[in-house]
Amino acid sequence: QQQQQQQDVSGKMVRIHCLNDDAKVLQVAEHTNRLELGHLTADDDNQKWEQIALNISAAASDQGVFALRHVGTGLYLDTPVQYCYLQMQAPWETPGTRLFVSKDDEKAGGIHEGQRWVLDGHLIRHWLDGRTLDVNFWDLKAGNGVNVNVPFGDSFGCAWNMKSVDAAKEEEEMSYKATPSIALAAANNIPQNVPFYIKVPAAIKNGKSSSYCISVRDNDKHEVCCAKVNADDPRQKWKMVHGDCLQNVYSGEFLYSAVKYIFVRDTNHIWHANHTDLCTKKRDDPEVLADPDTLRWVFGPEEFYGGKVMRHYKDGRGVDIHGWNFKDNGNMGVENSVHGDCKGISYCLTLF
């Protein structure tokens, strides 16, 4: 009977965000059943959960109990039940248990005790033992594990924000009308969610410029720059989202520039007064919400040195390495500089 009741309940689709870093969300680690933080990515079923209300009993303490079914696998968020036995001055040392996803227990009547959860403010507590979802070492970085432990102090690493996912609205927001002939993904055969480099073509400067790529400075302005390729630096790697948006692997933010239509004020310097800054922003940044096209980019149709010109989608200006001078930590911007041999605005998208 209990199992039938649970199946009849229509679940609400949610993402589980870190309260102290909204760009990090709970997801299942690849090729495992364990949990980790990931960079927020639009329309990723690995980051979506179905919050299913459970009818445990009429008791007041059993109201608001729910299960969390992982959309990507169909499995349920689970942990072994463990009451707390705490160590003075280090209460987190003893009560921790692993967090994972598992099947429901058909023989036991559906959702078992380890899969039942309740909300307590910004804490997601286990329904029976009261422990909470807890980021390992409270280090809110992508790839870090999430388990279950006792909340304490300011709850920095165990505070969450469950946000409803409006699938229809999200699909509408992200369903761009990219022209297939110039969309980044189509032009480069780059699959979704696979990291790649945006490199300067090897043919420029006698084959030496392939050692440079587009990267992000680790500063408050989230500036984009030219950098010497370093395979160990995730700031230099990007992912394709919806065919023409570029998400930085390190920050989870998207390549951004304000829209600025070209007006040539100096025919000898066509780039004059046509600049906008190149940086990264979150998808929910007010400037992005005001104009989602600020995150869109196109590749080509012009080809130079084995690469293609990279442009801002809505205004056609080029992604420009300033002075067309390739150096580590070199400045970049979006400019009206598509001219000549385009060596400072041509790129190759490569997996290595």
N, C-alpha and C positions, 0 to 999 in steps of 0.2 A: 504493500500500500504506500509506504513512504517513498519508494523508488518511483512509483507512478506519479505521485504528487510533484516530485522534483522534476520529472521529465515534462510535466505539463506547464511548469513555470517558464515564462518567456524571459530570457536573460537580457541584461543591459550590457552593451558593448562598451568596454572601458580600456584606457591605458593607465598604467600605474607609474606616475612620474615621481622622481625625487623632489621632495618639497624644497630642498635647498639647491637644486639644479634642475630646472624644468626640462632641460634638453636631454636628460638621462632618464631612461625608462626601464622597467623590468622586462626581461626577455629570457628565452631559453637558450642556453649556450649551444653552439653548433655541435652536432653529432653526440650530444649528451642529453640527459634528462635533468640537468642541474640549471640553476638560475644565475643570471648575471645582469649587470647594467649594460645598456647599449645606447648609442646615439639615436635620438628620436628620428625616425624615418617615416615619411608619409606612406600610408597604404601598405604597411608591412604586417602581415598576419602574425609574425613571430612576436610582435609587441602588443598584440590585442588579446583581451581577456573577456570572457562572458561572465558577468556577475549574476549568479543564479541564486535567488532567494530560496531558503530552505525552511520547511515547516517542521521543526524539530519537536516542539511541544508548545503548550499554551503559557508556559512560565515566562515571566518578564525577562529573565536572563537569557532566554532563548529567542527573543525577538531581534530581528536584524541580522540573524546568522545567514551566511551565504557561502557558496562554493565559487571558485574561480577556475573556469575551464579555458585552457589555452586554445586560442582559435587555430593556431598553426598546426597543432598536433591532436587536438581533441582530448588531451589529458588534463588532469586536475592538479592544482597546486596542493602540495602535500608535505607533511613533516611528521616524524615520530612524536607522539605525545610525551612530554617530559615536564614534570613539575620542577620548580626552581629550588636548587640548593646553592646558596650564594657564598662567595668568598669575600671577606671584608677587604675593602680598598680596591678590589678588582672583581666586581660582581659578574662581569662578562666571561670570566675564565671557565666556569663550570656548567652553565645551563644551555649552552649552544647545541643545536642539532642541525642537520643538513636540511636544505630546502630543495625539493625536486618536483617533477610532475609525474603522475601515475594514473592508471585506470581507476574508475570507480569499482566498488566491490559488489558485484551483482549478487553474490551468495549472501552478503550481509545486508542486503536491501538498498544498495545504492551508495551514496556518498558516505564514506566512513569518517570516524572521528578526526583523523589526521588531516582531512580535507575541508574542515569547517573553520570559518573565519568570521570576525566581527570588526567593525570600525569603531575606534575610540579616538575621536578627534582626527589627528593626522597619523595615528598609529593603526596598523593593520595587525590585529592581535589574533592569536590562535584562540578559538572559541572555548577550549577546555583549560589550557594551562596559562593563558594570558600573555605568552611571549610574543614578540613582534618580528616582522620581516626586518632584517638587519643587514646593512651593507658591510662587508668585511673591512675591518679597521676604519670604518667610516670614511673611506677614501672614495669619493664620488667620481670615479673615472670609468669610462667604457671598458668592458672586459672584466671588471672586478666582480667577484662572486657575491651573491646574496644568500643569506641563510636565516636562521631563527635564533633570537637571543633575547635577553631581558632588556627593556628600555631603561635608560638612566640619563642623568645630567640634562643637557639641553636637547636630547634626542636627535642630534644633527644627522646621524646616519641611519636612523630608523623612522624618520618622518616621511610620509608619502602623500601624494595628491592623486586620487582616483578621478580621472576626467572621462566624461562620456564621449564616445566616438560617434559622431553623426556621419555614418558611412556615405549617405547620399550627398550631404553638404561637402564632405571631403573630396568625393569624386568630382563634384561640380567645380570645386576650387582648383583641383589639379588637372582637369581635363583640358589641357591647352590645345590650341590648333596649330601645332608645329608643322611647318612645311617639310614633308619627308625628304625632299632632295637636299635640304640644308640642315636638318636637325642633327645634333651632335651624334646621337646614337646611330642613326642611319648612315651617317657619313663615315663612321669609323668601325662599325660592327662591334661596338663595345656593349657587353651585356649589362643589365641592371645589377647593382649592388656588388660589382667586382671592382676592387681598387685599381687605379691606373695613374700614370703620370701624364701631365701636359707639358711636353718637352719642346724645346727649340730644335728644329730639324738639324740632322747631322751634317747636311750638305753646306750649311752656313759656316763661314770662316774655316774652310778646309777640313770640315768634319769634326771640329772640336766643340761646336756649340750644343751637341746632343747631351753634354754634361750639365746643361742648365734646364730648369723647369720652373713652373709656377708653384709658389709656396705661400704660406701664411706666416706672418710675423706673430710671435707670441707676446702681444701687447694688448693694451686696453682698447685700441682702435681697430683691432682685427684686420690690420692692413695686409694686402696681398703684395708679394714681391717676387723678384727673380732670384732663384737660388741654385747653387751647385747641387747636383743630384746626390742625395744621401739615402740609401736604401733603408736605413734605420730610422728615418725621420717621417712620422705619419703626417706631419703638416704638409708634405709634398704630394700626398696621395688623395685622390678624389674618387667619388662614385657618381654614376649617372642616375638621375631620378627623373622619371617621366620623359626621358628622351632628350631634354634640353636644359635641365637644371643640374648644377654641379655641387655636390655636397663634400665638404672637406672631411676626411677620415678622422683627423685629430680632434676637431672641435664639434663636428656634427652640424656646423652652420653651412650656409649656402653662399656661393659666389654671387656678389651683389654690386650693382652700381645704379645710381639714379638715372632715370631716362632724361636725355637731353638731346633735342633735335639739332641737327647741324645748321650753323649759320656761319658762312665764311666771311670773316672780317678783314683778313689780310691774304691776298691771293698768293703771296710769296711764302706765307707761313699758315697753311690751311688749318693747322691744329690750334691756332691762337684762339683762346676764349671758348674752346669747345671741350674742355676737360671736365670729367667727374672722377671722384675717388673710386678706387677698386678695393673692396674689402669683403668680409663675410658677415652675414646676418642670419638670425633665426627666422624661420618661416612665420612666426607669430609676431615679429617685429612690426610696430605700427606702420613704418614706411613700406614694408613688404605687403602688409594687408591692404594698404591704400592702392598699391599697384603691383600685383604678383608678377607682371612682366619684367620687373627689375631683376628677377632671378633667372631669366631665360637667355640662352646663348645659342648662336648658330655658327656653323663651320663651313667656310667657303662662300661662294663657289670658286673664288680665285685660288690657284695653287702656285706655290713658290718653294723651291728647294726641297721638294718632296713632302711639304706640309701644306696646310690650308690656312687662310686668313680666319681668325676667330673674331666674331663680332657680337655686340650687344643686340639682342633680338629686335627690340622695338625702334631703335634709332640708327642702327647700322654702323656705329663707330667701332673702332678696333681695340682689342685688348693689347695694350702697348707697353713694351719694355722701354722706359724712357731713354731717349738718345740712341735707341737701338744698340745700346752698349751692354753686353752680357757680362754681368759680374754678380758675385754672391751678395745677397741682400740688396740687390738693385731695385730702385723704385719702379713702380708700374702705375698705370691708370687706364682709363677708357678715353680714347682720343679720336679726333677726326684726322687720322693719319694713314688711311688706306691709300697709299700712293707708291710710286716707284716699284722697287723689288719686294716691298713688304717684309723685309727680313726681321723686323722687330715686332711683327704682329702675326707671324705664321707659326703654326704649331703642329705637332704630331701627338696623337693620343696613343700611348703604348702601355702594355701591361708590365713591362720590365724597364 
